[in-house]
Amino acid sequence: ETGVTQSPTHLIKTRGQQVTLRCSSQSGHNTVSWYQQALGQGPQFIFQYYREEENGRGNFPPRFSGLQFPNYSSELNVNALELDDSALYLCATRAGIQETQYFGPGTRLLVL
Amino acid sequence: AQSVTQPDIHITVSEGASLELRCNYSYGATPYLFWYVQSPGQGLQLLLKYFSGDTLVQGIKGFEAEFKRSQSSFNLRKPSVHWSDAAEYFCAVGTGGGNKLTFGTGTQLKVEL
């Protein structure tokens, strides 16, 4: 039990729609990262937020955006969904540099 | 840019046998290295991590890994595998204090009873 929760667990959307995924972490975990895991692949880093500001981004287009809130929850927003966005989306939180990242169970997104 | 290679896509071992999962990384500076395990439908659980110091790292569930800088490797080992170890295993390298993790493509472990 990592103390990291994600909602919803599963989601089906159609191409062109927008989606919001949510992550809630333990108190004091001021850093959150989001990853995309396509079927049969390892997770790929999307971006990281620290104290409510983005401070690192992977090779993902601007239609992937995020928010982090003062209560340590966060959101991943994806606009103009494409079929290739179908994946498991994982959030990971931690309390600081060199601290362990704790992953949530993920949200499985299917884009039709 | 950093990268991780896990050359074995699938590995099958008998219960009670020893296990070694291979991981090679590419990174210009001192790496932060991790092994994670993922069971079906689950998120990632950290098995162990290497930041600095002793190159032999002990983790949970009886796993250990050895960092070999000369070989750019961080192989995961377990002396005696249990059926419950069947899962997918991911090696990862972290930058900037372990911030951004770059994962390998994973090794699927099957345990025969």
Interface residues (C-beta under 8 A of the other chain):
Chain A: T2 V4 T31 S33 Y35 G40 Q41 G42 P43 Q44 F45 Q48 G56 G58 L90 A92 I97 Q98 T100 Q101 Y102 F103 G104 P105 G106
Chain B: V4 Y32 Y36 G41 Q42 G43 L44 Q45 L46 K49 F51 F90 A92 G96 G97 G98 N99 K100 L101 T102 F103 G104 T105 G106
